[in-house]
Amino acid sequence: MSDNSFNPFKMAQSQFDKAADLLQLDQATKDLLRNPLREFHFSIPIRMDDGSHKVFQGFRVQHNDARGPAKGGIRFHPQETIDTVRALSMWMTWKTAVADIPLGGAKGGVICDPHNLSSPEQERICRGWVRQIVKNVGPNSDIPAPDVMTNPQHMLWMLDEFEMITGQKMPGFITGKPVGMGGSLGRTEATGYGVMITVREALKEMNINPENTTASFQGFGNVAQYAIELYQQMGGKVICVSSWGQKDQKSYSFRRKEGVDLKELQSVTDSFGGINKWKAQEFGYEMLPGEAWLEQEVDILVPAALENQITGENAGKINKQVKIIAEGANGPTTPDADIIIKEKNIYNIPDFLANAGGVTCSYFEQVQSNMNYFWTKDEVLGKLDQKMTTAYISVSDFARKNKLYMRDATYVISVDKVAQACHDRGWV
Ligand code: NAD
């Protein structure tokens, strides 16, 4: 396997290089787009509950803002690296472009494990993160949002710190806020629902009724749970989900061939999306190794956990019945795995198209926050469906016409839009 598989940024760059070649971009545009415009590394000193002090490492990377203010989540993760944040910021640029939202791409993170931090300690990290970056973010420059292991409460603490420092109310500074405190209805559902809207459209093109399909998921967090909700409403049957076992520090898959019961599994899942293995077994789920979700005899696979999960080593184990891989997570498939997926003739709905529902709804939240006028949930979800369907169809038409793999088509469309914006501004 190539080194690219293990470094998300190298992987993002190699995906970009391919699109740049297809588009025959000039050298200056390539140099500009294959690296972030700006990145910030900072220390966040925190007083812990026991009176001791600890310093956490924080990041914010603004990959590109030619099409509008940079936008992207903040992750709290013990294994966070600057290269992960760089890759994710680049993917945000392509994602906002393909979803046709007037925003750029950014990402942030803190190396920490919220499992081992009290709520007041997490609040201090949130406030500390804002204090370190306040001059370089804002509603007109860079708008953060939640991501892995961050939630609406974290966003509200960050907003509060930002407003305290700037002395103004600016709810458009950050998205993913609690509903009633500047948050948008529908935001919680948006990413997962968006994934399934793209699957619904893909199945339509394949002339397959969702009611005759089955699916297996990696992850049981925000994205997976809502994707499962909409998929089940469409009539689909989920037979396997996997999640990370915090206590054992390993992942498990939980299978029930007659279909998982979403509410039942949610009742034994912690706030980080970890399924309690004992209780799940009591409910009659078979407990299998972590990677088993990938090997199931299903029509649809939805990786919705982390990056680098479908690799050159395990892609061969994907069952021959699988027709669609819808990437809920960011960067779940390595370039080596893509080769195998193409050979197996599996239809791939790439991450920054499939999971663009989150940023689309974040954009709706920002618009509502700036107007201080909030839409109903039906209005939000209706607009989400429209945006996701349009984005999906434009990519799938382009891929068909140009005989391109979906990932390549998505890249070509989005890189072209961003390159054009950079040219129009006279940057390159
Ligand atoms: P989350 O923290 O709510 O859930 C993550 C889930 O993955 C949990 O169930 C966890 O147990 C599971 N997990 C972690 N490591 C695992 C492993 N090795 N094997 C199996 N399961 C594992 O996160 P989320 O918000 O659902 O995000 C999931 C992915 O989707 C991430 O890649 C994130 O960047 C991406 N994403 C999220 C959003 C959003 O709006 N939440 C938007 C776009 C993309």
Boltz pocket constraint, residues with backbone or C-beta under 6 A from the ligand:
constraints:
  - pocket:
      binder: B
      contacts: [[A, 146], [A, 147], [A, 148], [A, 149], [A, 187], [A, 191], [A, 218], [A, 219], [A, 220], [A, 221], [A, 222], [A, 223], [A, 224], [A, 242], [A, 243], [A, 244], [A, 245], [A, 251], [A, 252], [A, 271], [A, 272], [A, 273], [A, 274], [A, 275], [A, 290], [A, 304], [A, 305], [A, 306], [A, 307], [A, 328], [A, 329], [A, 330], [A, 355], [A, 356], [A, 358], [A, 359]]
      max_distance: 6.0
